[in-house]
Amino acid sequence: MKKWVITSMLVATLLLTVACSNDSTKEKVATESPKEETTYKTKTVNNIDMKIGHIKTTESTEAKKNMVSIEMSFLNNDNSTVGVGAADFKIKSGDETYTVYPQGNNFGDEIEPNKEMSGKAYFELPNTVKKGTLVYMPLEEEEASWSVTIPEAE
């Protein structure tokens, strides 16, 4: 009888420990949810899958401006080499259109068939810009767009 009581207490303790650890994990995930990054839809233009990753904002050396970096990745699903560069993208906010920051370490290269390329596009924006539309315009014609939220400067 004594062994059965000890075994039952041990099993109950283990179950209670597991249940409590699961609850704390769920609580932790729930409190971290607001910090999660926004996920943007992958768009395909001319057989190239385009995906936005992390968007980061830092203060610029220019007064009242922020430097915004947008991570992007591209997969060439075409059977020939294609070129994509950060200069093909613009940010529209209100009545203004902003081009890439030319001194930034912006991506740009040719992508072989079935290969991937990733990099960042840099934009210097007024610190009042909180939302905008990232537009893919390789030849002055909009071919894809994403509504983006510009995070606070880190």
C-alpha positions as CSV (number, residue, x, y, z in Angstrom):
1,M,0.0,0.0,0.0
2,K,2.8,2.4,0.8
3,K,4.5,1.8,-2.6
4,W,1.2,2.5,-4.3
5,V,0.7,5.9,-2.5
6,I,4.3,6.9,-3.2
7,T,3.9,6.0,-6.9
8,S,0.6,7.8,-7.2
9,M,2.1,10.9,-5.6
10,L,5.0,10.8,-8.0
11,V,2.8,10.4,-11.0
12,A,0.5,13.3,-9.8
13,T,3.6,15.5,-9.2
14,L,4.9,14.8,-12.7
15,L,1.5,15.5,-14.3
16,L,1.2,18.8,-12.3
17,T,4.7,19.8,-13.3
18,V,4.0,19.2,-17.0
19,A,0.6,21.0,-16.8
20,C,2.2,24.0,-15.1
21,S,5.0,24.2,-17.6
22,N,2.6,24.1,-20.5
23,D,0.5,26.9,-19.0
24,S,3.6,29.1,-18.5
25,T,4.7,28.4,-22.1
26,K,1.3,29.4,-23.4
27,E,1.3,32.5,-21.2
28,K,4.8,33.5,-22.5
29,V,3.8,33.1,-26.1
30,A,0.7,35.2,-25.5
31,T,2.7,38.0,-24.0
32,E,5.3,37.9,-26.8
33,S,2.7,37.9,-29.6
34,P,2.5,41.7,-30.0
35,K,6.3,41.8,-30.7
36,E,6.0,39.4,-33.6
37,E,6.9,40.7,-37.0
38,T,4.3,41.3,-39.6
39,T,4.2,38.7,-42.3
40,Y,3.8,39.9,-45.8
41,K,2.5,37.9,-48.7
42,T,4.9,36.6,-51.3
43,K,4.1,38.1,-54.7
44,T,5.1,36.6,-58.1
45,V,6.0,39.0,-60.9
46,N,7.4,37.7,-64.2
47,N,8.2,34.3,-62.6
48,I,10.1,35.9,-59.7
49,D,8.8,35.2,-56.2
50,M,9.3,38.4,-54.1
51,K,9.1,38.3,-50.3
52,I,9.4,41.0,-47.7
53,G,11.2,40.1,-44.5
54,H,12.1,42.2,-41.5
55,I,11.7,46.0,-41.6
56,K,14.0,47.9,-39.3
57,T,14.1,51.7,-38.5
58,T,17.0,53.6,-37.1
59,E,17.6,57.3,-36.7
60,S,19.2,59.0,-39.7
61,T,22.0,61.6,-39.5
62,E,19.6,64.0,-41.1
63,A,17.3,65.8,-38.7
64,K,13.7,64.6,-38.5
65,K,14.5,61.6,-40.8
66,N,14.8,57.8,-40.2
67,M,16.7,55.2,-42.1
68,V,14.5,52.3,-43.0
69,S,15.9,48.9,-44.1
70,I,13.6,46.4,-45.7
71,E,14.9,42.8,-46.1
72,M,13.8,41.1,-49.2
73,S,14.3,37.7,-50.9
74,F,13.7,36.7,-54.5
75,L,13.4,33.3,-56.1
76,N,13.8,33.1,-59.9
77,N,11.3,30.5,-61.2
78,D,12.0,31.5,-64.8
79,N,14.2,29.5,-67.2
80,S,16.5,32.5,-67.9
81,T,18.6,34.8,-65.8
82,V,16.8,37.9,-64.5
83,G,18.0,41.1,-62.8
84,V,16.4,42.7,-59.7
85,G,17.7,45.7,-57.8
86,A,16.6,47.9,-54.9
87,A,16.2,50.8,-57.3
88,D,13.2,49.0,-58.8
89,F,11.3,49.7,-55.5
90,K,9.8,52.9,-54.1
91,I,7.8,53.7,-51.0
92,K,4.6,55.8,-51.5
93,S,3.1,57.5,-48.4
94,G,0.4,60.1,-48.8
95,D,1.2,62.3,-51.8
96,E,4.9,61.6,-51.6
97,T,7.1,58.9,-53.3
98,Y,10.5,58.0,-51.9
99,T,13.2,56.3,-53.8
100,V,16.0,54.1,-52.4
101,Y,18.8,55.8,-50.5
102,P,21.6,55.7,-53.0
103,Q,24.4,55.5,-50.4
104,G,22.8,52.5,-48.8
105,N,24.2,49.0,-49.2
106,N,21.2,48.1,-51.4
107,F,20.7,44.7,-53.1
108,G,21.0,44.3,-56.8
109,D,22.2,41.4,-59.0
110,E,21.2,38.9,-61.6
111,I,19.5,35.7,-60.4
112,E,20.2,32.5,-62.2
113,P,17.2,30.2,-62.9
114,N,16.0,28.4,-59.8
115,K,18.3,30.4,-57.6
116,E,17.6,32.8,-54.8
117,M,18.9,36.2,-53.9
118,S,18.3,38.2,-50.7
119,G,19.3,41.7,-49.5
120,K,18.2,45.0,-48.1
121,A,16.7,48.1,-49.6
122,Y,17.4,51.3,-47.7
123,F,15.1,54.3,-47.6
124,E,15.6,57.7,-45.9
125,L,12.1,58.8,-44.8
126,P,10.7,61.6,-42.7
127,N,10.2,60.4,-39.1
128,T,6.5,61.2,-39.5
129,V,6.0,58.3,-42.0
130,K,4.5,55.4,-40.2
131,K,2.7,53.5,-43.0
132,G,3.2,53.3,-46.7
133,T,3.1,51.2,-49.8
134,L,6.3,49.4,-51.0
135,V,5.9,49.4,-54.8
136,Y,7.9,47.3,-57.4
137,M,8.3,49.6,-60.4
138,P,11.1,48.4,-62.7
139,L,10.0,50.4,-65.7
140,E,7.9,53.2,-64.3
141,E,4.9,50.9,-64.2
142,E,3.7,49.4,-60.9
143,E,3.9,45.6,-61.0
144,A,3.4,44.7,-57.3
145,S,2.8,46.4,-54.1
146,W,2.7,45.7,-50.3
147,S,1.2,47.9,-47.5
148,V,4.0,48.2,-45.0
149,T,4.1,49.6,-41.5
150,I,7.3,51.5,-40.6
151,P,8.3,50.5,-37.0
152,E,9.6,53.0,-34.5
153,A,13.4,53.8,-34.6
154,E,15.4,51.4,-32.5
